[in-house]
Amino acid sequence: MKFTVSHSDPISQARTGTLHTDHGLIETPVFMPVGTQGSVKSLNQHQLLYDIKAQIILGNTYHLYLRPGLEILQNQGGLHQFINWPRPILTDSGGYQVYSLSATRRINDDGVTFSSHIDGSKHFFSPEKAVDIQRIIGADIIMAFDECTPFPCNHKYAQDSLDLTEQWLDRCLKHFKATNPLYGHEQMLVPIVQGSVYHDLRRRAADHIASLDHPVTAIGGLSVGEPAEQLYEITDLVCSLLPKTGGRYLMGVGTPADILNCIDLGIDMFDCVLPTRNARHGLIYTSEGRVNIKNRKWADCADPIDPNSPLELLRSHSKAYLRHLIISKELLGAQLASLQNLSFYEELTAMARQMIKINRFPIWKDEMLRLVTTKL
């Protein structure tokens, strides 16, 4: 598995590239829909493949470990076979749950003990176990086990957390090298740069991981409540320290504006639950601007959901109908809104790739930033 840069913008740090996996090539910049439990909420695999044209999707190690469980996943031949998904999959390591389940977990040098959100049962994740679980899930790209720091946190907390994350990375790498994939396709382990919003810690983490020369490096611990200015500042700093030949994955980001700005800073890969979560709550991203479909102004609007959508379904249904479905909590409403938002995200990154290749990215980015921040 390898990452290659194919074109770099002459003005910004934006670039296009290709990530090679056994389940296919991934053209970057890329947005990866989140399928937490082996399902992108409200959409089926046919829609993801042929409507959204998703190149890769994500699964959540913690949730898949609890349900359906490792025995079922292994008996089924891994997550690709279980969900009938022919393209690449990325899984997180469970490290984000170390952050999000802070009220029910205990951390020590060995790993993390946490309580299941389903039945309260106790479970333990170590770096080695996180690798083993992801071997069984069978994702093409698997993440190192880390601690995602909260925001805000003081420097001492962030430094102690980074110490632990680097120890865990060493253990992940050792165990990854000592084990083999289970289903006949190669897997890639991706290290994660942590350090909260502290420049010295981010420099230390980035320098250390750069020395490992991995095909892809992730940037974690952002989009957890910090101001957008700090998100961009830290992203810019870390990208300047990572090898220009390697892929860069910014975890959990974000809004269309965040994606445009971070492509400009040199990020290649993104994931976020916002497109589908916002869709279910009625916030729709369109080619004309953002729409809060619950607003009364759309109740009798016969205009298409998005007149410029590549999907006929979204050009043929009206905003009034979508509003009715969302207000009524009909399942079709969540499906149509999720189709719209994810297709918008995929079109956005596809267009970014095209603009970078013809050296028009900075001008186009500024035009798109005005559009994606316009409220209709």
Order of alpha helices (4+ residues) and beta strands (2+ residues): beta-beta-beta-beta-beta-alpha-alpha-alpha-beta-alpha-beta-beta-beta-alpha-beta-alpha-beta-beta-alpha-beta-alpha-beta-alpha-beta-alpha-beta-beta-alpha-alpha-alpha-alpha
